[in-house]
């Protein structure tokens, strides 16, 4: 008599992500900011959970990612890590916590790793933050890079339009991507750049390249969980595919609850002690 054991998913590590790229297996990545949603996403089998500074937008209601603090990121990441069994948890280092001061960058990364239990950090930029990346990596902290549209630099751009369409910016992006790999970054996010350029970068690099609005020629994809679940109804860029309409579902459920309370239909006899 054979016993069917439940398949146990192996923990995702930086080494496994590299192997996935080598074997042509695409990498799935989503954001999460709290225990309950992280538990659902991890249980569904996601490869990477990003505790993104997008929490500034979707959790705190800020216009940009800039206001969120290191303490707030640590709070969100700590909640997420408690829920995760298999996914690799990457935590954004927020604006002002690593740029221009490599010692501050290392302090920020160490706080994240020690206080949250996260597995890696993510930073935005290339050559401009080289010294910060080098110092973080020197402590053995895995670093994920981020190029293309970099939300922490939104006031410099003045727009959320596609980046690196011009040859000069595209060449700098390629150079920065190669530099990040050379320094020791384990993966790279490319946001909102031409698909052809993203594919070119992914082919040049040996480390995994994760895209958001960067076409399908990369090694994986990332979306903001609130966007892909249709919780946030006000954000509909071209690159976003909504896999649910929770805005509608939640609004309908809350409306029914209100009606039942007003009509004294909830709680009924079976729901009382």
N, C-alpha and C positions, 0 to 999 in steps of 0.2 A: 504494500500500500504506500503510494507516494504522498509525501506531504508538500503542499505548495507553500513555500515561504514567501511572505510579502517582500517585494523588491525594495531594498534599502538604497536610497540615492546617496552616492558618495558626496562628501563635502567638496564644494568648488574652491579651488585654490588658484593662485597666480600660475603655478606650474600646469594645472589642468587647462586653464584658459589658453595657454600657449600651445598645448597639445591639440585643443579644439581647432585652433587656427590651422595648424599643420595638417590636420585630418579633414579640413573643410567643413567642420560642424559649426553652424552659426550660433552666436552667443546672444542670449536674451537678457535684457536688463530693464528694470523699472525702478522708479523712485518709491520710497516709503518714508514716513515720518513718525509713525506711531506703532505701538505694539500690535493692535488688532489687525490693521491692514498688512503689516509686515508678516504676520503669521499666515494670513490668507495667501499672500503672494509667494512666500517661501514654500508653503504646502502645495501650491500649484506646480512647483518645480522650476521657478525662475533661477537663472544662473547667477546673476549679480543684482543686488539691491543697492541703489545709490540713495544715501541720505543726502539729498540735494539741498543746496541753499535756496532752491525754488520753494522751500518751506516758507521763505519770506513772503512769497506771493500767495501760495495756495492755503497756507495755514494761518498766516498773520495778516494777510490782506494788503501788503505793501505793493507799491507800483513796480519796484525793482527788487533784485536780490541783495542790494547793498546794505540795507539796515540790519540784517540779521547778525547777531553777535556770535562769538565763539562759544560762550556759555549756552546760548540757545541751541546751537548746532550739537553741542555735547548732550544736552537734554534729549533732543530728538533721536540722536544716534543711540544713546543708552536704551531708550525705549524699544527701538528697532532690534538691536542686538539680542535682547532678552527673548525675542520671538523666533529667532532664526536658528534652524538646524543645519541647513545645507548650503544656502547661498553665500557667496562672498559679499561682505558688507563694506562698501566704499563710502567714505564720508568727505563731503566738500569742506575744505578749509575756507571760511568766509572772507569776504573782502576786508582788507586792512590787517589781516592776521598773518600774512606771509610776504607781501610785496615790499621790496626795498630794504628788508632787514632779514638776513638769513638766520640770525640767532632767534629772532621772534618767530620766524617760520618753523624752526625746529621745536621751539617751545610749544607752539600751537599743535604741531603734529604729535608730539609726545603726549600732550594733554588728551588729545582725541584718542590715541591708542590706549593709554593707561586708564582713562576714566570711562570710556564707552565699551571697550572690548571689540571695537571695530577692527577690520582686517587690513585696511589701506586708506589712503587719503587721495583727494583729487584737487588739482590746482589748475588755474587758467593761465595760459601764456607759454612763451618759448624762451628765446634768448634773454628777454628782459628779466626773467626770474631764474636764470640759470643758477646763481649762487644759492638761492633758497632751495631749489630742487636738489642740488648737490649736497647741501648740509642735511636735508631731511633724509636722503638716501644713505648718507654716511652713518646714520643711526640705525639703519636696517628697517626703516619704515617704507613699505611699498608705495609707490607714487603712480597715479593715473594722470595723464595729461589731458588737456582740453584746448583745442584750437578751432579756428573758424569764427563764428559768432560767439563772443565771450560775454555773457550777460553782466559780469562784474565791470565790464568796460563800456556799458551801453551809453553812458553820457559822452564818451569819447566819439563813438560812432554817430550818435544822434538818431539812429534808426535801427529797426530789427530786420532790415532787408538782407538778402543773401550776401555773404562775404566772399572774398577771393575770386570775384569775377574778372578782375583786371589782372594782367600778367604779373605785375610787380608784387601784388599782394599774394597771388597764387604761389609765386616762387619763394616768397618769405615763409609761407605756410609749409611748403615742402621742406625747406631748410630747417624750420623749427621742429617739424615732425621727426626728421632724421636726428636732430640734436637730442630730442627727448629720448629717443631709443638709445642713442649713444651714451647718454647720461645714466640710463638704467631704468627708465619708466617701464612698467610692465604692460601698459595698455594706453590707448589714446582715444579720446572722444572727439569727433569732428561734427560741429554743429552748423547747419544751414549753409552749406557750400555746394557748388555744382557737383553733380553725381560723377561726372567724368574725372574731376580732380580728386574726389574722395577715393575712387577706385584706383587711381594712380598711386595715391599715398599708401593705400592698403597693400598694393602689390610691391611697393618699395620696402615696406617695413616687415620685420619678422615678428614684431609684437602685434597683438590683436588691435584692430581699429573698429571702434563702435560708432555708429552714425546716428544722428538725429536730424532729419531733413538733409541727408547726404547720399541718398540713393541706396541701391541694393548691392553695390559692388564692394561693400566693406565686410568686415568679419562678424558684425552683429548690430543690433539695434537697441536704442533706449528711448523711452517715452516717459513723460510725467504721468504718474498713476491717475491723478485727478482728471487729466485730459483724456486719456484713453478709455477711462470708465464713464466719461460723460458726466462727471460730477460738476466740473467747471463748464458752464454752458456758454461762456463769453469768449472762449479762445478756440478758434477754428482755422489754424494755418493749413496751408496746402499739404504739409507732410504728415499731418495728424490723421490717423484712422481711429474712429471711436468704436470700441468693441462692446459698449453698453451705453444705455441712456439712463444712468442712475439719477440724474437731475430730475427727470420725469418720474421715475419710479419712487424716489424718496418724497418728492412733492405730493404725489398721489397718496402714498402711505400715511404721511403726516396729515393730509386733508381728511382721510378716512378716520384717523384717530381722533381728530378734533370733533368730527361729526358724531362719533360714538360717545365721546365724553359729554358733549352738549345734550345728546338725546338720552343720557343715562343708560346707554346700551353697553357701556364698558365701565366697570367690570360686571359680568353677568353672574348668575348663581354659581356656576362652575369655576369661576375665577375668584371666588371669595373664600375665606377661611371660617 
